């Protein structure tokens, strides 16, 4: 594991004496003579009939023989492979399943496949959307596919598909969600060929060998290292002069930092691009990029606030001066906004219309992010200021990506960018069919390590490690169709177990499992707790309560199940039921002391405290048994009660003290929990009916416009 920063690493040469630097220089566009030939390559390639690359054809041929793992740079055309493979299956009357990690990406793929194969032949399943679920071609989130595998195993049926595509396959190594990818790879019947697509897998060979060992069929690796659009790294000097970041020297063309960049790093009194603690003048930077035809650009910022504040640093000097383009942009915005009336008063609409710049981060409503993504992908914006989450899964490349920091916050601390993260960011530079060359531009600053960036430019993608972990939902669902002994055999098929058996523990420090019995011991710990509370019998079979609890494929199934057992959930009041479930899905700490009692109806407070009291003993026992339990908070309950009761979006936003995107996420996650309650209609009919009414009260503007 890389060491977390407790404080940002200020030992690097370019950060010395930061406090003593002079005030920012006046930015004046300029470029190093070495860039003249490079900039002359900027332009749009001549249009030509599409010709698939050799690696794409090789991948299609490989799918005919077995499983296939494709690793290729972002924008190289991996989705084309999936589409052509689906077309072949579809032409024979077969069925296909396309799984992706993100709902936004799933929606994009669904629209693309619907356009090609006609909407009646394509369905979508994301939890929030369920359309045409019996279609020959299904697009859905990876969790939904995993749940379908659970159901198929329980019913003793084969999964109703002839082909599975796992997009963004490197999510296998995602700390939070990688277990889902691994479960799919383990459970998927070998008869169903699997196509895995990824831009960022360093140890593809190990993964392929593991899959061969558990699926007993060939897994062919198709690797493409060449970018479809060449990448050139730039350095933005605080004066506004552009330099090459690196150059190639010697017969072996070794890539090294440009001498003028080295001089800047070694300078004891470096000029500043911005005052300490402040953002650089984005308007001036855009003027430089515009002069050298480097727009459109994606600026990767460290925080949501920086994304939003960057818009305010774009001035009237950045106004769009092309009447034709401004008219096209305005008309397109109007068309998109009409699909989501709430956005007509968005605080960033002026910058979007008049400056051609936007912000994109998780604090925005999904509908707003779609507007920005659409405009950027259609070439109507000059710049988007975004957090690094845009690097993965969202398809709107630019001519230039601008990187302000060489580290990123991973949820607990700051860590240097790794090769995977860096390649995902730079993978957005250069639009296939629209650019001859793409650029990755670094800005100097307190948290920019230029030497690290120069290494990342030539670094291979990071290895992917197993993140499989046992949870109660997994145990309950596997016990529907397997004995503990059979489950032990399944766990032995994990990627973690394979890597250990290959004696790779010391070489692969990312592997968190110490021995092959770890997963089995963890499983038994969960199983024994389930037995203690009679969800599983002494014969290792699910009890009646265990069977209906297995349908709760949510974050906290046992706490919810105990709530039903104790009959503490309000079964007649839709808003009240939704509010209580909101406290189960919200993960962030909440200052409940600051929640105004005037905003908290007495019946809500009574119900909330009753639930907490009823589950207190069970929660303490879970903790003492070694399981983590997040507290229940009142504020999300008050927020959702207000929303489900019909209050305006603006009022609910004030109550929540959240960003719009976070509130939308809370509503959508609560709605997803309610859908699982609806699935319990045979056991708890009253609660299921109330959950259905609660769901109707939740899914309204500006949430529903996201799905239209």
Secondary structure, DSSP 8 states (H G I E B T S, - for coil): ----BSS----SGGGTTGGG---------EE-TTHHHHHHT-S----------HHHHHHHHHHTTSEEEEEE-TTSSHHHHHHHHHHHHHHTT--EEEEES-HHHHHHHHHHHHHHH-GGGEEEESSS-EE-TTSSEEEEEHHHHHHHHHHHHHHT---S-SEEEESSGGGGG-TTTHHHHHHHHHHS-TTSEEEEEES--S-HHHHHHHHHHHH-S-EEEEEE-S-SSEEEEEEE-TTSEEEESEEEETTTTEEEE-HHHHHHHH-TT---SS-TTS---HHHHHHHHHHTT--SEEEEESSHHHHHHHHHT--GGG----HHHHHHHHHHHHHHHHT-GGGGG-TTHHIIIII-EEEESTTS-HHHHHHHHHHHHTT--SEEEEEGGGGTT----BSEEEE--SEEE-SSSEEE--HHHHHHHHTTBS-TTT-SEEEEEEE-STT--HHHHHHHTT-------------HHHHHHHHTT--HHHHHHHHTTSHHHHHHHTT-TTT-TT----STTHHHHHHHHHHHHHHHTTSB-TTS-B-HHHHHHTT--STTHHHHHHHHHTT-S-SS-HHHHHHHHHHHH--S---GGGS-GGGS-HHHHHHHHHHHHHHHHHHHHHHHTT-------HHHHHHHHHHHTT--HHHHHHHHTS-HHHHHHHHHHHHHHHHHHHTTTTT-HHHHHHHHHHHHHHS-TTTGGGG-
